[in-house]
Amino acid sequence: MATTQMTEQNFEEVVASNDIVLIDFWATWCGPCRSFAPTYEKVGEQYPDIIFAKVDTEAEQGLAASFNIMSIPTLMVIRENVVLFSQAGALPERTLRELVEKVRELDMQEVHRQILEQQNADA
């Protein structure tokens, strides 16, 4: 599956209607972003059930700002509306595949339980 272009207009819909969404925050002028793109595309093709999205930080400055993106490329992983991973820098192909597998294996009931506990402790 080709990558999905993510914008402020389709962000909520894409995240809400898909279990796992990886987001590559990038820009055309960014050399490391251009170097990471083929790896991101290749791994995305190996996981057709997962959305591999791209956010052009120049065109979508508001979306990038809402996630406090300070450097690019930044990779973010959202599962069931929970940001599980956010890290600047390009990942090697093997590391990206390992990340996808770990996200798939997560017990999201446990993750949601821990979030609820933390919210209750903070209240």
C-alpha positions, 0 to 999 in steps of 0.5 A, a space after each residue: 500500500 502506498 503511503 497516505 498523505 496526512 493533513 489537518 483535514 484528514 488526520 482525525 479520520 485516519 487515526 480514528 478509522 485505523 488501528 495502527 498509524 505510523 506518521 513520518 513528519 518530513 519536508 522536501 528540503 530535508 536530506 535525511 527525510 529524502 533518504 528515509 523515504 524509500 525505507 519507509 515506503 518499503 516497510 509500508 508495503 510489507 504491512 498492508 494492514 497498517 497505515 504509513 502516513 506522511 506529513 509535509 511539515 511545510 504544508 501542514 505547519 499546524 499539524 506539526 506544531 500540534 505534535 511539537 515537531 522540532 526536527 525532521 524526520 520524526 517518526 510517530 506511532 499511534 495505536 488506538 488513539 494513543 501515541 506509543 512512539 515519537 522519535 526524531 531521526 531516520 530508522 534503519 529498515 530492520 529497526 523500523 520493522 522491529 518497531 512495527 512488530 513490537 507495536 503489533 504485539 502490545 497488549 492495548 488493554 494493559 496500555 489503556 489501563 495504565 493510562 487510566 491509572 495515571 490519569 486517576 493518580 494525577 487527578 
